[in-house]
Amino acid sequence: MNKRIFSYAAGLLLISLRVNAGLSADPDHNHAEQHRPAGTADAAQPHAQSVMLNQAQQTKINLKLETVQPAYEHIPLYAPGELKANSYTSYVVTPRIDSVIERRHAVLGQIVKQGDKLVTLFSQDMAQAQADYLIAASEWQRVARLTSASLSESQQVVAKAQFKAAQGTLLAMGMSLSDISRLQETEVHSLGIYTLSAQRSGIVLADNFEQGQRFEPGEAIMQLADESTLWVEVRLAATQQDPINTRTRVEIEHGLRRYPAKVIQQGHTLDPLTRTRIVRLQVDNPDDTLHAGMFVSAYFMFNTASPVIAVPESALVRGTTGEWLVFVEHDAGEFVATPVVRREMIGDRVIIESASPSRVIETGARVVFEGAFFVASELAKSGFDTHNH
């Protein structure tokens, strides 16, 4: 009888031990049950890659959230360029006959107006032409005073034609009509002297000559230019295939300042040395801050093919596996790490795309623009706590 009772008690003890062993197999079971607040059995749990921050924490790290909306953006294409004088408003001062410099009237950098004297020259050919003009003018004045009865019509025609021809020769040599009209008041020893005047207003860009220097016909003495508008010669790589036309938006940059420009011409052949093609821009220069010879940066603006999301660099952080992340607000105080792909830079912003179709950044989502690094730090720290305390 005693043996039977002992055997029964031993069996009950063994069953009890097995049950207790089974309940204690999950070490977190009792722990979780003890720490689960009452009435939270069905409460929503935070995302696996998210971090919870209360308002005090957000204020401490100066967290800044912005609502993102896809929009068309301008993607800049950079190309180097050089400022050139506007050839359509520039003027090269050259003699039309062999001449020697007698006197200069304008200097480098001087602003001149149309008709202002630039340089006085002497030419032996001009002296002969002026003498022929004086003879022809005197003859024509004599003939004009005679009556038709004492002079034939053919003689009048010849005298007038010789006068006009002599006058035309002086004009072709570079004298102005006003200078020619004063020629008869000139002393004989001054024959051969003539002055070149500015044909348009502008600034003296070059005057590489000395008094007494001899110049041949067509050789540049001075260069004048109107710098209110300038040209920019931009060199594009042969591999650049983006369509550029007169409607393409473009800006140039010099000294941290940007100027709007416009495309006026473009070449269709490549430079054999640099293997680049030239696109010519025109830029307004009302403040006279730009000058020919300066090197500038040109930025051609092209629209994105579809609306995109752009965020500042401070919104992007690296994940533990090297992927790029942004933090999107899911619920108040909960920020979900969302993997993205970096695309083109737009100034100080970056175009991003969702890296996973299942983790798309929705229109109107609130993204952490400032403080993302601190949010990532909190997420990394929470990964070391197995109970997410």
C-alpha positions in Angstrom: 0.0 0.0 0.0 2.8 2.4 0.9 4.6 1.5 -2.3 1.5 2.4 -4.3 1.1 5.8 -2.6 4.8 6.6 -3.1 4.6 5.8 -6.8 1.5 7.9 -7.3 3.2 10.9 -5.5 6.3 10.6 -7.6 4.3 10.6 -10.8 2.5 13.9 -9.8 5.9 15.5 -9.0 7.3 14.5 -12.4 4.2 16.0 -14.2 4.6 19.2 -12.2 8.2 19.6 -13.1 7.6 19.1 -16.8 4.8 21.7 -16.9 7.0 24.2 -15.1 9.9 23.4 -17.5 7.6 24.1 -20.5 6.4 27.4 -19.1 9.9 28.6 -18.4 11.2 27.6 -21.9 10.4 31.1 -23.2 12.4 33.4 -20.9 10.7 36.5 -22.2 7.2 35.2 -21.8 6.7 36.0 -18.2 8.8 39.2 -18.6 6.6 40.5 -21.4 3.4 39.6 -19.5 4.6 41.4 -16.4 5.5 44.6 -18.4 2.5 44.7 -20.7 0.3 47.6 -19.6 -3.3 46.7 -18.9 -5.6 47.1 -21.9 -2.8 47.1 -24.5 -3.1 43.6 -25.7 -4.3 44.9 -29.1 -2.3 48.2 -29.2 -0.5 49.0 -32.5 3.3 48.4 -32.4 5.8 50.8 -33.9 7.5 50.0 -37.3 10.7 47.8 -37.1 12.9 50.7 -38.6 11.4 53.6 -36.7 12.2 55.7 -33.7 9.8 57.5 -31.3 10.7 61.0 -30.2 8.6 63.1 -27.9 8.2 66.9 -28.3 11.0 67.7 -25.8 13.4 65.5 -27.7 12.4 67.1 -31.1 12.9 70.6 -29.7 16.3 69.6 -28.2 17.8 68.4 -31.5 16.1 71.3 -33.4 14.1 68.9 -35.6 12.7 70.4 -38.8 10.0 68.7 -40.8 8.8 69.7 -44.3 6.0 68.5 -46.5 7.2 67.1 -49.8 5.4 67.4 -53.1 6.7 66.1 -56.4 7.4 68.9 -58.8 9.2 69.6 -62.1 12.8 70.7 -61.4 15.5 72.4 -63.5 18.6 70.2 -63.8 21.7 72.3 -64.6 24.3 71.3 -67.2 27.6 73.0 -66.5 30.0 74.2 -69.2 33.0 76.6 -69.0 32.8 79.8 -70.9 34.7 83.0 -71.7 33.3 86.6 -72.1 33.9 88.2 -75.5 33.1 91.6 -76.9 29.8 91.8 -78.8 31.0 91.8 -82.4 27.8 93.4 -83.5 28.4 96.4 -81.3 32.2 96.5 -81.6 34.3 98.7 -83.9 37.9 98.3 -85.0 39.7 101.6 -85.8 42.0 101.1 -88.8 43.6 103.3 -91.4 42.6 102.9 -95.0 45.9 104.1 -96.4 49.6 103.9 -95.2 49.7 106.3 -92.3 51.9 107.4 -89.3 50.5 108.2 -85.8 50.7 111.9 -85.1 48.6 112.2 -81.9 46.3 110.1 -79.7 43.0 111.6 -78.3 41.6 108.6 -76.4 43.3 106.1 -74.1 42.6 102.5 -72.9 39.4 102.2 -70.9 38.1 105.6 -71.8 34.4 105.8 -72.7 33.8 107.7 -75.9 30.8 108.9 -77.8 30.0 108.8 -81.5 32.0 111.5 -83.3 34.7 111.9 -80.6 38.3 112.1 -81.9 40.4 109.0 -81.4 43.7 109.5 -83.2 45.3 111.9 -85.7 47.5 110.5 -88.5 49.7 111.7 -91.4 49.8 110.2 -94.8 51.6 111.2 -98.0 48.8 109.7 -100.1 46.3 111.8 -98.1 48.3 114.9 -98.7 48.1 114.4 -102.5 44.4 113.6 -102.3 43.7 116.7 -100.3 45.6 118.8 -102.8 43.6 117.3 -105.7 40.4 118.1 -103.8 41.4 121.7 -103.2 42.1 122.2 -106.9 38.8 120.5 -107.9 36.8 122.5 -105.3 38.3 125.8 -106.5 37.6 124.9 -110.2 34.0 124.0 -109.4 33.4 127.2 -107.4 34.8 129.2 -110.4 32.6 127.4 -112.9 29.5 127.7 -110.7 29.9 131.5 -110.7 30.0 131.8 -114.5 26.9 132.2 -116.6 25.7 129.5 -118.9 26.4 131.8 -121.8 30.1 131.9 -121.1 30.5 128.2 -120.3 29.3 125.1 -122.0 27.2 122.5 -120.2 29.8 119.8 -120.6 32.4 122.0 -118.9 30.1 122.4 -115.9 29.5 118.7 -115.8 33.3 117.9 -115.9 34.1 120.5 -113.2 31.3 119.1 -110.9 32.3 115.5 -111.5 36.0 116.2 -110.7 35.0 117.9 -107.5 32.7 115.0 -106.4 35.4 112.5 -107.3 38.0 114.3 -105.2 35.6 114.5 -102.3 34.8 110.8 -102.6 38.5 109.9 -102.6 38.9 111.7 -99.2 35.8 110.0 -97.8 37.2 106.6 -98.9 40.5 107.4 -97.2 38.8 108.0 -93.9 38.1 111.7 -93.7 34.7 112.8 -92.5 32.4 115.3 -94.4 32.9 117.9 -91.6 36.7 117.6 -91.9 36.5 117.9 -95.6 34.4 121.0 -95.5 37.0 122.7 -93.3 39.8 121.6 -95.5 39.9 124.9 -97.5 40.7 126.7 -94.3 43.7 124.4 -93.7 47.2 125.8 -94.2 49.3 124.2 -96.9 51.8 122.8 -94.5 49.0 120.8 -92.8 48.1 118.8 -95.8 48.2 115.0 -95.2 46.9 115.4 -91.6 43.6 113.7 -90.8 41.7 112.4 -87.8 39.8 109.2 -87.2 36.7 109.6 -85.1 34.5 107.1 -83.2 31.8 105.6 -85.4 29.8 104.6 -82.4 29.7 105.0 -78.6 31.7 102.6 -76.5 34.8 101.9 -74.4 38.3 101.7 -75.7 39.3 98.0 -75.2 42.7 98.1 -77.0 45.1 100.8 -78.1 48.4 99.0 -78.7 50.3 101.8 -80.5 52.9 104.5 -80.0 53.2 107.9 -81.5 55.2 107.9 -84.7 54.3 104.3 -85.4 53.4 103.4 -89.0 50.3 101.4 -89.8 49.3 99.7 -93.1 45.8 99.7 -94.4 43.5 97.5 -92.3 45.9 97.2 -89.4 44.1 97.7 -86.1 44.9 100.9 -84.2 42.1 100.8 -81.6 39.2 98.6 -80.6 35.9 100.0 -79.3 33.1 98.0 -77.8 29.7 98.7 -76.2 29.9 96.5 -73.1 26.2 97.0 -72.2 25.8 93.5 -73.8 28.5 90.9 -74.0 28.9 87.5 -75.7 29.8 84.3 -73.9 31.5 81.5 -75.8 30.7 78.3 -74.1 32.4 75.0 -75.0 30.3 71.9 -74.8 31.7 68.3 -75.0 31.0 66.3 -78.1 29.1 63.8 -76.0 26.6 66.3 -74.7 23.4 65.4 -76.4 20.8 67.5 -74.6 18.9 69.7 -77.1 19.9 73.4 -76.8 18.1 76.2 -78.6 17.2 79.8 -78.2 14.4 78.9 -75.7 16.8 77.0 -73.4 17.1 78.8 -70.1 20.7 79.5 -69.2 22.6 81.4 -66.5 26.3 82.4 -66.2 28.2 82.7 -62.9 31.1 84.9 -62.0 32.3 85.8 -58.6 29.4 84.1 -56.8 26.9 86.2 -58.8 24.6 84.8 -61.4 23.4 86.6 -64.6 20.6 85.5 -66.8 21.7 84.9 -70.4 20.2 83.7 -73.7 21.4 81.4 -76.4 21.8 83.3 -79.7 24.0 81.0 -81.8 25.5 77.6 -81.8 28.1 75.8 -83.9 27.6 72.5 -85.6 31.3 71.6 -86.0 33.8 70.5 -83.5 37.1 72.2 -82.6 39.8 69.8 -84.0 42.0 70.4 -80.9 39.5 70.4 -78.0 36.8 68.3 -79.6 34.2 70.7 -78.3 31.5 72.8 -80.0 30.8 76.4 -79.3 27.5 77.8 -78.1 27.3 81.6 -78.1 25.3 83.4 -75.4 24.4 87.0 -74.9 24.3 88.6 -71.4 23.2 92.0 -70.4 25.8 94.0 -68.4 24.0 97.1 -67.1 26.3 97.5 -64.0 29.5 97.1 -66.1 30.6 94.3 -63.7 31.5 91.9 -66.6 34.3 92.5 -69.0 35.7 90.7 -72.1 38.3 88.1 -71.3 36.7 86.9 -68.0 36.2 83.2 -67.5 32.7 82.2 -66.3 30.6 79.1 -65.6 27.5 78.6 -67.7 24.5 76.5 -66.5 21.9 75.3 -69.0 18.6 74.4 -67.3 16.7 71.4 -68.4 13.4 70.3 -67.0 13.0 66.8 -65.5 10.9 64.4 -67.5 8.4 64.0 -64.7 7.7 65.5 -61.2 10.4 64.6 -58.7 11.1 65.0 -55.0 14.1 67.0 -53.9 15.4 67.3 -50.4 18.4 69.1 -48.8 21.6 67.2 -48.2 20.9 67.3 -44.5 17.9 65.1 -44.9 20.0 62.1 -46.1 21.8 59.7 -43.8 23.6 56.4 -44.4 22.0 53.2 -43.1 23.9 50.3 -41.4 24.3 48.6 -44.7 25.4 51.7 -46.6 22.0 52.6 -48.2 20.7 56.1 -48.2 17.8 56.8 -45.8 15.3 59.6 -45.1 13.0 59.8 -42.1 9.3 60.1 -42.9 6.9 60.9 -40.1 4.3 58.1 -39.8 2.4 59.0 -36.7 3.0 61.9 -34.3 6.4 61.4 -32.9 7.2 58.3 -34.9 9.8 58.6 -37.7 10.2 55.7 -40.2 13.6 55.1 -41.9 12.8 55.0 -45.6 15.5 53.8 -48.1 15.9 56.0 -51.1 18.2 56.3 -54.2 20.2 59.5 -54.8 19.9 61.2 -58.2 21.0 64.5 -59.6 22.0 67.5 -57.5 20.0 70.7 -58.0 21.9 73.5 -56.2 21.9 72.5 -52.6 19.2 69.9 -53.0 19.2 66.2 -54.1 16.6 64.5 -56.2 15.6 61.2 -54.5 13.5 58.2 -55.5 12.1 55.4 -53.3 14.4 52.4 -53.3 11.6 49.9 -52.8 8.1 49.8 -54.3 6.7 48.9 -50.9 8.3 51.9 -49.2 7.2 54.8 -51.4 7.3 58.4 -50.1 3.7 59.5 -50.6 2.7 63.0 -51.8 2.2 65.2 -48.8 4.5 63.2 -46.5 6.4 65.0 -43.9 10.1 64.4 -44.1 12.9 65.3 -41.6 14.9 68.0 -43.3 17.1 69.0 -40.4 18.1 66.7 -37.5 18.1 63.5 -39.5 21.6 62.6 -38.1 20.3 62.7 -34.5 17.2 60.7 -35.5 19.5 58.1 -37.0 21.6 58.0 -33.8 18.5 57.3 -31.7 17.5 54.5 -34.1 21.0 53.0 -33.8 20.8 53.2 -30.0 17.4 51.5 -29.9 18.9 48.6 -31.9 21.1 47.6 -28.9 18.1 47.3 -26.5 16.3 44.0 -27.1 13.3 45.2 -25.3 13.2 48.6 -27.1 13.3 50.4 -23.7 
